[in-house]
């Protein structure tokens, strides 16, 4: 009997007789996810996405009688083929493959497996989907929904202005403290993926709204915290009506509420504001390396998508403005 057939027979018996195969993989997944959060400093949402993608892979391995610790390149090609046959988008397939690649790379470094079957895998290529952005008119409509006569309205206006001025991720905004804003130098200190620090400049309008929020509203929100509450505000920049630091989900909910109020596309997200910020920089002539640093991208290739967005916007402007552009 060939080695491959023997391995398959042993693996099938392994899964049939016990659930240990899944248990072993689950234990390794837990260790890997802890590594992502505690060592690499990835956000809770990113770790959650890894958890879901690896759970999908583990379920496939069990159904297919593949021992993940003995999986081959051919086995993982079967995993990708099954995802494609199931109708998943190229983007979803690519994300799941990325999670599996990182997982196997970690297991190889930890000595849990002796080979990395995912190293040479490539996903099928699909059409490039450019990020969605907002027009200046849409941004103004969004900002105008904030009722700045009360504390929450001032907070929301400062939050939205900061998003537009910094291109920050929503998780980065949630982690901001009051001390993160340097009014004297007109800049904010952000902590991105992997807890990497970067400094971004802020324009005067955003600084003015942040100053108003801090002077006129934040103390009112902070006063709502219950005595002895362990989740009290401390130095948090954006506070909830209960006086606590606002989580990324809470800030996302605020953004979505103002999108609805403004009558804008319901699919707009805080990340759309980040895409808009980057596109405005590229359209204004900023070099890609500078944009990469401002966004906190590890790879320049991630930033390059905004050059395509910028060109597309110029084409749209030309079509609208030119007498024969229609």
C-alpha positions in Angstrom: 0.0 0.0 0.0 1.4 3.5 -0.9 2.4 5.9 1.8 -0.3 8.3 0.8 -3.1 5.7 0.9 -1.8 4.5 4.2 -1.9 8.0 5.6 -5.4 8.5 4.4 -6.5 5.2 5.9 -5.0 6.1 9.3 -6.5 9.6 9.2 -10.0 8.2 8.4 -9.7 5.8 11.3 -8.4 8.6 13.4 -11.5 10.8 12.8 -13.9 7.8 12.9 -12.8 6.4 16.2 -12.3 9.6 18.1 -12.8 13.4 17.9 -9.2 13.9 18.9 -8.1 15.2 15.5 -10.5 18.1 15.8 -9.5 18.6 19.5 -5.9 18.7 18.7 -6.5 21.3 15.9 -8.8 23.3 18.2 -6.0 23.4 20.8 -3.5 24.7 18.3 -6.0 27.2 16.9 -6.5 28.6 20.4 -2.8 29.0 20.9 -2.4 30.6 17.5 -5.3 33.1 18.1 -3.8 34.0 21.5 -0.5 34.7 19.7 -2.3 36.9 17.2 -3.9 39.0 19.9 -1.2 39.1 22.5 2.0 39.0 20.5 1.1 40.5 17.2 -1.4 42.9 18.8 -4.2 42.3 16.2 -7.6 43.8 16.9 -10.4 41.8 18.4 -12.3 41.9 15.1 -9.3 40.6 13.2 -8.8 37.8 15.6 -12.5 37.0 15.4 -12.2 36.8 11.6 -9.2 34.4 11.9 -11.2 32.3 14.3 -14.1 32.0 11.9 -11.9 31.2 8.9 -9.9 28.5 10.7 -13.1 27.0 12.1 -14.3 26.7 8.5 -11.1 25.0 7.5 -11.3 22.6 10.5 -14.8 21.6 9.6 -13.8 21.0 6.0 -10.8 18.8 7.2 -13.1 16.7 9.3 -15.7 16.2 6.5 -12.9 15.4 4.1 -11.1 13.0 6.5 -7.9 15.1 6.2 -5.7 15.3 9.3 -4.6 19.0 9.3 -1.2 18.0 10.8 -0.6 15.7 7.9 -2.2 17.8 5.2 -0.5 18.0 1.8 -0.4 20.8 -0.8 -2.9 18.7 -2.8 -5.3 18.5 0.2 -5.3 22.2 0.5 -5.9 22.7 -3.2 -9.0 20.5 -2.6 -10.0 22.9 0.2 -9.8 25.9 -2.2 -11.6 24.0 -4.9 -14.5 23.2 -2.5 -14.8 26.9 -1.5 -14.9 27.9 -5.2 -17.6 25.2 -6.0 -19.6 26.4 -3.0 -19.8 29.9 -4.6 -17.6 31.9 -2.3 -16.2 35.1 -3.8 -12.5 35.3 -4.7 -12.1 37.8 -1.8 -13.5 35.3 0.7 -11.4 32.5 -0.6 -8.3 34.7 -0.5 -9.1 35.7 3.1 -9.5 32.1 4.2 -6.4 31.0 2.5 -4.5 33.9 4.2 -5.7 32.6 7.6 -4.7 29.0 6.8 -1.3 30.2 5.5 -0.6 32.2 8.6 -1.7 29.3 10.8 0.6 26.7 9.1 3.5 29.2 9.1 3.0 29.6 12.9 2.8 25.8 13.4 5.9 25.3 11.4 7.8 27.8 13.5 6.5 26.2 16.7 7.6 22.8 15.5 4.0 21.5 15.5 4.2 20.4 11.9 7.3 19.6 9.8 6.1 21.0 6.5 4.0 23.9 5.4 1.5 22.6 2.8 0.0 26.1 2.3 3.2 27.9 1.4 2.9 27.6 -2.4 -0.9 27.9 -2.7 -2.3 30.6 -4.9 -5.9 31.8 -5.1 -7.8 32.2 -8.4 -7.6 35.8 -9.6 -10.8 37.8 -9.9 -11.7 41.3 -11.0 -10.2 44.0 -8.8 -12.9 45.6 -6.6 -12.0 49.2 -5.8 -12.8 50.5 -2.4 -15.9 52.7 -2.0 -15.3 56.3 -1.3 -17.5 59.4 -0.4 -17.8 62.6 -2.3 -17.1 65.9 -0.5 -20.9 66.7 -0.7 -21.7 63.3 1.0 -19.2 64.0 3.7 -20.7 67.4 4.4 -24.2 65.9 4.5 -22.9 63.4 7.1 -21.2 66.1 9.2 -24.3 68.3 9.2 -26.5 65.7 10.9 -24.7 66.3 14.2 -26.7 68.4 16.7 -23.9 70.3 18.3 -26.1 71.9 20.9 -25.7 68.9 23.2 -22.8 66.8 24.4 -23.4 63.7 22.3 -23.8 65.8 19.2 -20.5 67.6 19.8 -18.8 64.3 20.5 -20.2 62.8 17.2 -19.1 65.8 15.2 -15.6 65.7 16.7 -15.5 61.9 16.0 -16.5 62.2 12.4 -14.2 65.2 11.7 -11.3 63.1 13.2 -12.1 60.2 10.9 -12.1 62.4 7.9 -8.9 64.2 9.0 -6.8 61.2 9.9 -7.9 58.2 7.9 -7.8 56.2 11.1 -9.3 52.8 11.5 -12.3 52.7 13.8 -10.4 50.4 16.3 -7.6 53.1 16.4 -10.1 55.8 17.2 -11.5 53.7 20.0 -8.1 53.4 21.6 -7.4 57.2 21.5 -6.8 59.0 24.8 -7.2 62.7 25.3 -3.4 62.8 25.5 -3.2 61.3 22.0 -4.2 64.6 20.5 -1.4 67.1 20.4 -3.0 70.5 19.7 0.3 72.4 19.8 1.7 70.2 16.9 -1.7 69.7 15.2 -1.3 65.9 15.2 -2.7 62.7 16.6 -0.8 59.6 17.8 -2.5 56.3 16.6 -1.7 52.7 17.4 -2.5 50.5 14.5 -2.2 46.8 13.8 0.5 45.1 15.8 0.3 48.1 18.2 2.5 50.0 15.8 2.6 53.7 16.6 2.2 56.4 13.9 1.7 60.1 13.9 -0.8 61.8 11.6 -1.3 65.5 11.0 -4.8 67.0 11.7 -6.2 70.0 9.9 -7.5 73.0 11.9 -11.2 72.4 11.5 -10.9 68.9 13.0 -8.8 70.3 15.9 -11.4 73.0 16.5 -14.2 70.5 16.9 -12.1 68.3 19.1 -11.2 71.2 21.3 -14.9 72.2 21.6 -15.8 68.6 22.5 -13.2 68.5 25.2 -14.0 72.0 26.6 -17.8 71.7 26.4 -19.0 68.1 26.3 -16.6 65.5 27.5 -16.8 66.4 31.2 -20.6 66.0 31.0 -20.3 62.5 29.6 -17.6 61.6 32.1 -19.9 62.6 35.0 -22.4 59.9 34.0 -20.0 57.1 35.0 -21.0 55.2 38.2 -18.8 55.4 41.2 -16.3 52.6 41.2 -17.1 51.5 37.7 -13.9 49.6 36.5 -14.7 50.7 33.0 -14.6 54.4 33.8 -13.3 56.9 31.4 -9.8 57.5 32.7 -8.1 59.3 29.8 -10.3 58.0 27.0 -11.0 60.5 24.3 -14.5 59.5 23.1 -17.0 58.6 25.9 -20.4 57.0 25.8 -23.5 58.4 27.6 -22.6 56.1 30.5 -19.2 57.7 30.8 -17.2 54.8 29.4 -14.7 54.6 26.6 -16.5 53.9 23.4 -15.7 50.6 21.8 -15.1 50.2 18.0 -18.6 48.7 17.7 -20.2 51.6 19.6 -18.4 54.2 17.3 -19.4 52.2 14.3 -23.1 52.3 15.4 -22.8 56.1 15.8 -21.4 56.4 12.3 -24.2 54.2 10.8 -26.9 56.3 12.6 -25.6 59.5 11.1 -25.4 57.8 7.6 -29.1 56.9 7.9 -30.0 60.4 9.2 -28.1 61.9 6.2 -30.0 59.7 3.8 -26.8 58.3 2.4 -26.0 54.8 1.1 -26.5 52.4 4.0 -23.4 50.4 3.0 -21.1 53.3 3.9 -18.9 52.4 6.9 -16.2 54.2 8.9 -13.6 52.4 6.7 -15.2 54.2 3.7 -14.0 57.5 5.3 -10.5 56.0 5.5 -10.7 55.1 1.8 -11.9 58.7 1.1 -9.1 60.2 3.1 -6.5 58.2 1.2 -8.0 58.9 -2.2 -8.0 62.6 -1.5 -4.3 62.5 -0.6 -3.4 60.7 -3.8 -5.6 63.0 -5.9 -3.9 66.0 -4.2 -0.5 64.8 -5.3 0.8 63.0 -2.2 3.4 60.3 -2.9 2.5 56.7 -2.2 5.2 56.2 0.4 3.8 59.1 2.5 0.2 57.8 2.1 1.5 54.3 3.1 2.9 55.7 6.3 -0.1 57.8 7.1 -2.4 54.8 6.7 -0.1 52.4 8.6 0.1 49.9 5.7 2.8 47.3 5.9 3.0 46.9 2.2 3.1 49.6 -0.5 1.0 47.3 -2.8 -2.0 47.8 -0.4 -1.7 51.5 -0.8 -1.4 51.4 -4.6 -5.2 50.7 -5.0 -5.8 54.4 -4.3 -3.9 55.4 -7.5 -6.6 53.4 -9.4 -9.3 55.2 -7.4 -7.8 58.5 -8.1 -7.6 57.9 -11.9 -11.2 56.7 -12.0 -12.3 59.8 -10.2 -10.5 62.0 -12.7 -12.1 60.1 -15.6 -15.5 60.6 -14.0 -14.8 64.3 -13.6 -13.7 64.6 -17.2 -16.8 62.8 -18.5 -19.1 65.0 -16.5 -17.3 68.3 -17.5 -16.5 67.7 -21.1 -19.2 68.6 -23.6 -18.7 65.2 -25.4 -18.2 63.3 -22.2 -21.8 61.9 -21.8 
